[in-house]
Amino acid sequence: MNRTIVVTGTDTDVGKTVFAAALVGALDGHYWKPVQAGLDDGSDSANVAAFSGLTAAHILPEAYRLTTPCSPHRAAEIDGVTIDPDRLIPPQVEGPLVIEGAGGMLVPVTRELLYADLFARWRLPVVLVARTALGTINHSLLSIEALRSRGIAILGVAFVGDAVPDSEATIIAMGGVKRLGRLPYLDPLDRGTLADAFAANFSLADFAP
């Protein structure tokens, strides 16, 4: 299966890196994080490698690695780096590719470019990761609106957290999107428990071309 999928979130720390690891592991694909901002606690690429079980060859190098844990546009300025959007082109690989954004849709990549605008340039389908905590309806519907206003195809919403059926159903109905599944909080969180949880709660057919 050859398909490139963008994984984005309604906000920061919603669980999109864990979901991306589960998805790319299930697809036996490649993973790419275009811009990594913040390295003190490791990188998202390292976490995906650990949780997905993929070999190093399947974890593609970031275009930019920035030290400060903040929005890429500001992290680049602090590091004295200029982000060139022309370097942020999805790599060509054999098989599936999962690309992970940073934070939410309207996080600035540069002072002239938002992640949502970058996704629109790529013309790739997006999975929106949303936590089930309080506030998720507002954040999710705003994110769906931001994607749709740019003509970005939405594969569906992947929820993360404890089951909150009414909130999940409200987002799906009012947003007019597909519910892909829900990844519960895992303790312990490791390669095995994540793979089992993904297999139990998601269908790979939903991610097929």
Protein Blocks (a to p, Z undefined) as FASTA:
>chain_A
ZZddddddfbehiopmmmmmmmmmmnopadddfbaghjknopfklmmmmmnopafklmcc
dfbdcfbdcdfklmmmmnopacdfklmcccddedjdddddehifklcfblmbcfklmmmm
nopacdddddfbehklmmmmmmmmmmmmnopacfbdcdeddddfklmmmmmmmnopacfb
dcdddddddfklmmmmmmmmccfklmgZZ
